[in-house]
Amino acid sequence: MVQTLRLLPLALASMILLPVLRRRLHPVRLHPTTETTPPIEVNDIQVGMRRLVLSDLHLGAGDRLDDFTADAELAALLHHYAADPEPTELILAGDTFEFLQVCLPDVPGLEWSSRAAARRLETILRAHAAPVAALRTFLARRDNQVTVLIGNHDFELHYASAKQVLRQALGLAPDDPRLRFGVRYEGDGIFLVHGNQFDRWNRFVHFDGICEPFEVVFGTRLIREAINLLEDEPVDIATLIDNIKPLSAIFWYALSLPTLRNHATRRLVTRGLVLLINVLIRNTTYVVDHGDNGRVSPGLSWKPAYHQVTLAATLLARAAGVRQQSGVFSEAAFQRAAEQQMRQSVRAFRDASIRGMARVAHDPRRRSVSLFICGHTHLAQIVPLNERQTYINTGAWTDVIVDVATSRRQQQRFPYLEITYPAKGAPPEWRLLVWQEAGRRPHLWRDEHAPLLEKVEDPV
């Protein structure tokens, strides 16, 4: 019996891994379309302009799945800078809009068409009228500009229909340069991306635009087919699911809590594991077909699939009711192991972005770039890469759970990066700030978890 229990995770992993590997051996070929978004490069950027960078607003549909509750604070920040005569570029650095959690009666959840993208964005903009009105005020100053980078949660912004919906909401003509879109921002001492391409669950094979069929990464499928359903569960932790980063740590969080002994929590974890396995089995591997020359880009590595399958199998074995027996983890030992795995998941998720940016900074073509910026992780950070270059993560404007057991939230709720230049052509000066509310000046962000920052070695 003990030996059988020990082999259960391996058996479950094999059962899941076989169909996943079959899909990876026979990937779906993606055919790029004309619905694309180019990068914003040196010649597109006004030198020496003040810039504000905000990431991961996740503006939703105003319903139970919408995690953005800071309409008043965001509107106040935009009005504050709109009242300042200095020309300013607002850069929304990805996941500005939460397309993946907009559920409409006339749009199937797994429809990824141009029509669906436009309908979802219309719903989001109606739900957040105050920030939209503040954006219009900000752009009323003709020297100001808004740049929207695309992330994994608002990938549908590649559609021209969605871009036009936002232009119309802001009262702009189709060719007005004050609103523009990009997948990358590089110039004037800055390299800026959303950051999802450093995350194996949310890395696109073809991130520059829409393909046929539509590319649905594992993280997208997990949100649509699992997370949105789990938030309906009548359990306290269910309301926190969207505020836990990374997604890979969710079940470790749940299993590390004493409340797992509660029947409702066990039910949530078990249902989540069943949904996760269903997503794993149905997940698709993609490659890009480049056309007549016959070249096909490399498929994704098998390692993410193996990691996901091992995670699911191990957790399912525990959720199925494996108990303390000879040679099997005790409850306390399992809880300690789950806590350790949770910490490792969070650390690996955070470090992947740092390592990715360190590789970018190591490129000889970017030796003159001093700021490497992204979002995606929801965890604000400042990390020196070397003596000349700094990595900054701008964090998120949604609630971030610091400690699930106590429901402790991150106190510095509204971080953003302000970039200025002492003179044209000079290296950028920057401050990572935290907005508070109208009438109160923003204060400097402080690192609560690592007061002494360590340098990241240049990758070889």
Residue pairs with C-beta under 8 A, 6 or more apart in sequence:
1 325
2 325
2 326
2 327
2 328
5 317
5 322
5 325
5 328
6 327
6 328
8 317
8 320
8 322
9 310
9 313
9 314
9 316
9 317
10 313
12 312
12 313
12 316
12 317
13 309
13 310
13 312
13 313
16 277
16 280
16 281
16 309
16 312
16 313
17 305
17 306
17 309
19 281
20 280
20 281
20 283
20 305
20 309
21 302
21 305
23 283
23 284
23 285
24 285
24 299
24 300
24 302
24 305
27 284
27 285
27 286
27 287
27 299
28 213
28 284
28 285
28 286
28 287
29 286
29 287
29 288
29 289
29 296
30 205
30 206
30 211
30 212
30 213
30 215
30 286
30 287
30 288
30 289
31 211
31 212
31 289
32 206
32 208
32 209
32 210
32 211
32 288
33 209
33 210
33 211
33 212
34 209
35 114
35 158
35 159
35 160
35 209
35 210
36 158
36 208
36 209
36 210
37 150
37 157
37 158
37 181
37 182
37 183
37 208
37 209
38 182
38 183
38 208
39 182
39 183
39 184
39 185
39 186
40 147
40 180
40 182
40 184
40 185
40 186
40 187
41 186
41 187
42 186
42 187
42 188
43 187
44 180
44 187
45 185
45 187
45 188
46 87
46 89
46 145
47 188
47 421
47 424
47 425
48 188
48 421
48 423
48 424
48 425
48 426
49 87
49 88
49 89
49 145
49 188
49 421
50 86
50 87
50 88
50 89
50 418
50 419
50 420
50 421
51 88
51 89
51 90
51 91
51 190
51 417
51 418
51 419
51 420
52 81
52 88
52 89
52 90
52 91
52 416
52 417
52 418
52 419
53 91
53 93
53 192
53 373
53 394
53 416
53 417
53 419
54 90
54 91
54 92
54 93
54 394
54 397
54 416
54 417
55 92
55 93
55 94
55 95
55 151
55 194
55 374
55 375
55 376
55 394
55 395
55 396
56 93
56 94
56 95
56 151
56 375
56 376
56 378
56 394
56 395
56 396
56 397
56 398
57 68
57 74
57 92
57 95
57 96
57 97
57 396
57 397
57 398
58 67
58 68
58 95
58 96
58 97
58 98
58 153
58 396
58 397
58 398
59 66
59 68
59 96
59 97
59 98
59 124
59 127
59 128
59 131
60 66
60 67
60 68
60 98
60 101
60 102
60 124
60 127
61 98
61 101
61 102
61 103
61 104
61 120
61 123
61 124
61 127
62 123
62 126
62 127
62 128
63 103
63 127
64 231
65 98
65 101
65 102
65 103
65 228
65 231
65 242
66 98
66 101
66 127
67 98
67 242
67 243
67 398
67 399
68 98
68 128
68 397
68 398
69 399
70 397
70 413
70 414
71 128
71 130
71 131
72 130
72 437
72 438
73 397
73 413
73 414
73 435
73 436
73 437
74 130
74 131
74 134
74 397
74 414
75 130
75 131
75 133
75 134
76 134
76 435
76 437
76 438
77 414
77 416
77 435
78 90
78 131
78 134
78 135
78 137
78 138
79 134
79 137
79 138
79 438
80 438
81 88
81 90
81 138
82 134
82 137
82 138
82 140
82 141
82 144
85 141
87 141
87 143
87 144
87 145
88 138
88 143
88 144
88 145
89 144
89 145
89 146
89 147
90 135
90 138
90 144
90 145
90 146
90 147
91 147
91 149
91 185
91 192
92 146
92 147
92 148
92 149
93 149
93 151
93 185
93 192
93 193
93 194
93 373
93 374
93 375
93 394
94 149
94 150
94 151
94 152
94 153
94 154
94 193
94 194
94 195
94 196
94 375
94 376
95 151
95 152
95 153
95 154
95 194
95 375
95 376
96 148
96 151
96 154
97 120
97 121
97 124
97 153
97 154
97 157
98 124
98 153
98 154
99 117
99 120
99 121
99 124
99 153
99 154
99 155
99 156
100 153
100 220
100 223
100 224
100 228
101 223
101 228
101 242
102 120
102 123
102 124
103 109
103 228
104 119
104 120
104 123
106 119
107 115
107 116
107 119
107 120
108 116
109 224
109 228
110 216
110 224
112 156
112 214
112 216
114 159
114 160
114 161
114 162
115 161
116 156
117 156
117 157
117 159
117 161
117 162
118 159
118 161
118 162
118 164
118 165
120 156
120 162
121 156
121 157
121 162
121 165
121 166
122 165
125 132
125 165
125 166
125 169
132 169
132 170
135 146
135 170
136 170
136 171
138 144
138 146
139 145
139 146
139 170
139 171
139 172
139 178
139 179
142 178
144 178
145 177
145 178
145 179
145 180
146 170
146 178
146 179
146 180
147 180
147 181
147 182
147 185
148 157
148 166
148 179
148 180
148 181
148 182
149 181
149 182
149 183
149 184
149 185
149 192
149 193
149 194
150 157
150 158
150 181
150 182
150 183
150 194
150 207
151 194
151 195
151 196
151 375
151 376
152 194
152 196
152 199
152 202
152 204
152 217
152 219
152 220
152 376
153 223
155 204
155 220
156 162
157 163
157 166
157 181
158 209
158 210
159 210
163 181
164 174
166 179
167 173
167 174
167 176
167 179
170 179
172 178
172 179
183 193
183 207
183 208
184 191
184 192
184 193
185 191
185 192
185 193
186 192
186 369
188 421
188 428
189 368
189 369
189 370
189 371
189 427
189 428
190 369
190 371
190 373
190 419
190 428
191 357
191 360
191 361
191 366
191 369
191 371
191 372
191 373
192 371
192 372
192 373
192 374
193 373
193 374
194 374
194 375
194 376
195 353
195 356
195 374
195 375
195 376
195 377
195 393
196 202
196 203
196 204
196 207
196 219
196 376
197 203
197 204
197 207
197 356
198 352
198 353
198 355
198 356
198 357
198 374
198 376
199 219
199 246
199 349
199 352
199 353
199 376
200 300
200 301
200 303
200 304
200 307
200 352
201 217
201 218
201 219
201 222
201 246
201 247
201 248
201 304
201 308
202 217
202 218
202 219
202 220
202 376
203 217
203 300
204 215
204 217
205 215
205 286
205 287
205 288
205 297
205 299
205 300
206 215
206 286
206 288
206 297
211 286
211 288
215 286
216 284
218 279
218 283
218 304
218 308
219 247
221 279
221 282
221 283
222 247
222 276
222 279
223 247
225 275
225 278
225 279
226 272
226 275
226 276
226 278
226 279
227 241
227 242
227 247
229 271
229 275
230 238
230 241
230 268
230 271
230 272
230 275
231 238
231 239
231 241
231 242
232 238
233 264
233 267
233 268
233 271
234 264
235 262
235 264
235 265
235 267
235 268
236 259
236 407
237 253
237 254
237 257
237 259
237 265
237 268
237 404
238 268
240 401
240 404
240 407
241 250
242 398
243 398
243 399
243 400
243 401
243 409
244 250
244 253
244 401
244 404
245 346
245 349
245 377
245 378
245 379
245 400
246 345
246 346
246 349
246 377
248 311
248 345
248 349
249 342
249 345
249 346
249 349
250 272
251 269
251 272
251 273
251 276
251 311
251 315
252 338
252 339
252 341
252 342
252 345
253 342
253 404
254 260
254 265
254 268
254 269
254 272
255 269
255 315
255 318
255 334
255 335
255 338
256 335
256 338
256 339
256 342
256 405
257 265
257 404
257 405
258 335
258 405
259 265
260 266
260 269
266 319
269 315
269 319
270 319
270 320
273 312
273 315
273 316
273 319
276 308
276 312
277 312
277 316
280 305
280 308
280 309
280 312
283 305
285 299
285 300
286 299
286 300
287 296
287 297
287 298
287 299
288 296
288 297
289 296
290 296
290 297
318 334
322 328
322 329
324 330
324 331
329 337
349 377
350 377
350 379
350 381
353 374
353 376
353 377
353 391
353 393
354 381
354 383
354 391
354 456
355 456
355 459
357 372
357 374
357 385
357 391
358 385
358 391
358 456
358 457
358 458
358 459
359 459
360 366
360 372
361 369
361 372
361 385
361 386
361 389
361 391
361 458
362 458
362 459
367 388
369 389
370 388
370 389
370 390
370 427
370 428
371 389
371 390
371 392
371 419
371 428
371 430
372 385
372 389
372 390
372 391
372 392
373 391
373 392
373 393
373 394
373 417
374 393
374 394
375 393
375 394
375 395
375 396
376 393
377 393
378 395
378 396
378 398
378 400
379 393
379 395
379 400
380 393
380 394
380 395
380 412
380 415
380 432
380 445
381 391
381 392
381 393
381 395
381 447
382 390
382 391
382 392
382 393
382 432
382 445
382 447
382 453
383 390
383 391
383 392
383 453
383 454
383 455
383 456
384 390
384 391
384 453
384 455
384 456
385 391
385 455
385 456
385 458
386 455
386 458
391 456
392 417
392 430
392 432
394 415
394 416
394 417
394 432
395 412
395 415
395 445
396 415
397 413
397 414
397 415
399 409
399 410
399 413
400 409
400 410
401 407
401 408
401 409
401 410
402 408
402 409
402 410
411 448
412 434
412 445
412 446
412 448
413 434
414 434
414 435
414 436
415 432
415 433
415 434
415 435
415 445
416 432
416 433
416 434
416 435
416 442
417 430
417 431
417 432
417 433
418 430
418 431
418 433
419 428
419 429
419 430
420 428
420 429
420 430
421 427
421 428
421 429
422 429
431 444
432 444
432 445
433 442
433 443
433 444
433 445
434 442
434 443
434 444
434 445
435 442
436 442
436 443
447 453
